[in-house]
Amino acid sequence: MGEFILFLVIFVGIMAVSALVFGGWFLVMIARGIGAFLGVRVLGGNNGNNRYPIAQGNGPGVRRPSGSVQTGPIVGQRTCAYELCKAPNDATARFCRRCGRQLAAPARVQVSRAAVW
């Protein structure tokens, strides 16, 4: 009988901790949703902004969550030319992933090769 009571106490304790963790997460998600709807940054939300923006121009760069600084476009990506979009796209993409506009064709560069002896 004592083993059953111990099992019951442990089971109820685990369920209570799980309910508290889930309840806290649920309340934070509701607060973020309401904040996003109202246009207010709530509890560290990013309001839909690009998490890893590409640095524009010759400025100091963009600090990423890892602590590194992005100082130029990511290799293998190009940005949309539309002034209001500027979304990063894959180098092989034909259309912008955010606004759907056709991307300019990549420039062809003439490369001369030299023999190496």
C-alpha positions as CSV (number, residue, x, y, z in Angstrom):
1,M,0.0,0.0,0.0
2,G,2.9,2.4,0.8
3,E,4.4,1.8,-2.7
4,F,1.1,2.7,-4.3
5,I,0.9,6.0,-2.4
6,L,4.5,6.8,-3.3
7,F,3.8,6.0,-6.9
8,L,0.7,8.2,-6.8
9,V,2.6,11.1,-5.2
10,I,5.4,11.0,-7.8
11,F,2.9,10.7,-10.7
12,V,0.8,13.7,-9.4
13,G,4.1,15.7,-9.0
14,I,5.2,15.0,-12.5
15,M,1.8,15.9,-13.9
16,A,1.8,19.2,-11.9
17,V,5.3,20.2,-13.1
18,S,4.2,19.4,-16.7
19,A,1.1,21.4,-16.4
20,L,3.0,24.4,-15.0
21,V,5.6,24.3,-17.8
22,F,2.9,23.9,-20.5
23,G,0.7,26.6,-18.9
24,G,3.6,29.1,-18.8
25,W,4.5,28.4,-22.4
26,F,0.9,28.7,-23.5
27,L,0.5,32.1,-21.7
28,V,3.7,33.4,-23.3
29,M,2.4,32.4,-26.8
30,I,-0.9,34.1,-26.2
31,A,0.8,37.3,-25.1
32,R,3.1,37.2,-28.2
33,G,0.0,36.6,-30.4
34,I,-1.9,39.5,-28.9
35,G,1.3,41.7,-29.1
36,A,1.8,40.8,-32.8
37,F,-1.8,41.6,-33.5
38,L,-1.5,45.0,-31.9
39,G,2.0,45.7,-33.4
40,V,3.8,45.6,-30.0
41,R,6.9,43.6,-29.3
42,V,6.0,41.4,-26.3
43,L,8.4,39.1,-24.4
44,G,11.2,39.0,-26.9
45,G,9.1,38.3,-30.0
46,N,10.6,39.5,-33.4
47,N,7.3,40.7,-34.9
48,G,7.9,38.7,-38.1
49,N,11.2,40.5,-38.9
50,N,13.8,38.5,-40.7
51,R,15.8,36.7,-38.1
52,Y,19.1,36.9,-40.0
53,P,19.0,40.1,-42.0
54,I,21.7,40.8,-44.6
55,A,23.8,43.9,-44.1
56,Q,23.3,46.6,-46.7
57,G,26.1,48.9,-47.8
58,N,29.4,49.3,-46.1
59,G,28.1,49.7,-42.6
60,P,29.4,47.9,-39.5
61,G,27.3,44.8,-40.3
62,V,24.6,42.9,-38.6
63,R,25.1,41.0,-35.3
64,R,23.7,37.5,-35.5
65,P,22.4,35.4,-32.6
66,S,25.6,33.4,-32.6
67,G,27.6,36.6,-32.0
68,S,29.3,36.7,-35.4
69,V,28.9,39.8,-37.6
70,Q,27.5,39.5,-41.1
71,T,29.2,42.2,-43.2
72,G,27.9,41.4,-46.6
73,P,25.5,39.3,-48.5
74,I,25.5,35.6,-47.7
75,V,27.5,33.6,-50.3
76,G,25.0,31.9,-52.6
77,Q,22.2,34.5,-52.0
78,R,21.1,37.6,-53.7
79,T,18.6,40.2,-52.7
80,C,15.4,41.3,-54.4
81,A,15.8,44.6,-56.3
82,Y,12.4,45.9,-55.2
83,E,12.9,48.7,-52.8
84,L,10.2,47.7,-50.3
85,C,11.2,44.0,-50.3
86,K,14.9,43.5,-50.3
87,A,14.4,39.8,-49.3
88,P,17.4,37.4,-49.5
89,N,16.9,34.7,-52.1
90,D,18.8,31.7,-53.2
91,A,21.3,32.3,-56.0
92,T,19.4,29.9,-58.4
93,A,15.9,31.5,-57.7
94,R,14.1,33.1,-60.6
95,F,11.4,34.8,-58.4
96,C,11.5,36.5,-55.0
97,R,10.4,34.2,-52.2
98,R,8.7,37.1,-50.4
99,C,7.1,39.4,-53.0
100,G,7.0,37.1,-56.0
101,R,8.7,39.5,-58.4
102,Q,11.0,38.2,-61.1
103,L,14.6,38.5,-60.1
104,A,17.1,40.0,-62.5
105,A,19.2,37.4,-64.4
106,P,22.7,37.0,-62.8
107,A,25.4,38.8,-64.8
108,R,27.6,36.6,-66.9
109,V,31.3,37.2,-66.2
110,Q,34.0,36.4,-68.8
111,V,36.8,34.5,-67.1
112,S,40.1,33.9,-68.6
113,R,42.1,31.0,-67.4
114,A,45.9,30.9,-67.1
115,A,47.9,27.7,-67.3
116,V,49.6,26.7,-64.1
117,W,52.9,24.8,-64.5
